[in-house]
Amino acid sequence: MFDSLSDRLGSTLQKLRGQGRLTESNIKDSLREVRMALLEADVALPVVKAFIDRVKERAMGQDVLRSLTPGQALIKVVNDELVAVMGEANESLNLNMQPPAVILMAGLQGAGKTTSVAKLARWLKENQKKSVMVASADVYRPAAIEQLKTLAAEVEAKFFPSDISQDPVDIAQAAVAEAKLKFIDVVIIDTAGRLAVDEEMMAEIKRLHSAIKPIETLFTVDSMTGQDAAVTAEAFNQALPLTGIILTKTDGDARGGAALSIRHITGKPIKFMGVGEKTTALEPFHPDRVVSRILGMGDVLSLVEEAQQKMDQGSAEKLANKLKKGKKFDLEDFRDQLRQMGKMGGIGSMMDKLPGMANIPAAAKQQVDDKELSRLEAIINSMTIKERQRPDIIKGSRKKRIAAGCGMQIQDVNRLLKQFAQMQKMMKKMSQKGGMAKMMRGLGGRFPSGGGMPF
């Protein structure tokens, strides 16, 4: 998300970064560029106007013009105001009530609402250690109930059965009653979506809301609809007391206009964003971290949190101890690292959170292919245990057999061995005293050349 906006803002602000002196004229020129960048990102016009006015007012103040580093000071103003537009800080779910806490999901058809129910159930189980029940009150869309049943099994949430012959309000009330009997912490009610906002839809969801009195009413909206996302959210907000928004399909939205418009227009916080199709692809929405990504400064904090949650700590410790004892990093270790990267959402997701990504050429970013991880793992799986532990023995005939075993070419095997050799060198440096610091100084904030990463 925000690729085009990040590129435009990055080049504009880069010109300011080293300026020894700012004038009213070059501030106006820069803000004109920022304004165009926001409009091209499909940010709503009232939001752009209010944002530019606030930045201009602060930029013309003494703190920026008389700063020893005025360019940096102006960038900080842009950063602060972007954060303010999107809501200052993450607003977590309010579950402080006698269980079960009821969450009502609303949204248009096709916005990813049912999938978001499953993602949220998984997030609550894994991060909040809550027991979760899900129920579908969507009696109109064919197979909606069956879809939620399948997803509930995947995320190991309790599923409350319902039927298209039932009234949605009856389903929701029965689910809450069942959750009370089984001492469930959270109940998430999925509701029917429509292709557009209509009176019938609003009347039904109002009935549902008044019947179950949810502590959280979340509106699920497709970020790829841009400004329309904010308009739709406002229509729902007028009909229902929304408590927050889940922004879906952000991995496919290169503009980001919805994220920058919704909070300003509705006054409701974005609480989560969907970053992929898998049920693990849900992240709490942190405005400050998102802005950091937009301005090319990365999001190391989210990356560290994700690593702590998803990486196998036992496997990492085992590898560290192995290297400490002077043993070589082998292809089985390399395969483990590839699997860990896959758990973290792949190379693309990790790159998005690394500082300096704005400086990487667009052509290089486009070459990132997360499918390469599974291809590399397939090549390693095609090897014998002896070959994985002693890669130096992999010569001509072995390469041919390995390539045939995984349905790839000898060139693919050669490329993997080259990437492995570079990773092996890196691991050797890290295992030496002060190795990590030396390696980072050597990289100088850049990626190693020659295809060191598997993409």
Secondary structure, 3 states (H helix, E strand, C coil): CCHHHHHHHHHHHHHHHCCCCCCHHHHHHHHHHHHHHHHHCCCCHHHHHHHHHHHHHHHCCHHHHCCCCHHHHHHHHHHHHHHHHHCCCCCCCCCCCCCCEEEEEEECCCCCHHHHHHHHHHHHHHHCCCCEEEEECCCCCCCHHHHHHHHHHHHCCEEECCCCCCCHHHHHHHHHHHHHHCCCCEEEEECCCCCCCCHHHHHHHHHHHHHHCCCEEEEEEEHHHCHHHHHHHHHHHHHCCCCEEEEECHHHCCCCHHHHHHHHHHCCCEEEEECCCCCCCEEECCHHHHHHHHCCCCCHHHHHHHHHHHCCHHHHHHHHHHHHCCCCCCHHHHHHHHHHHHHCCHHHHHHHHCCCHHHCCHHHHHCCCCHHHHHHHHHHHCCCHHHHHCHHHCCHHHHHHHHHHHCCCHHHHHHHHHHHHHHHHHHHHHHCCCHHHHHHHHHCCCCCCCCCCCC
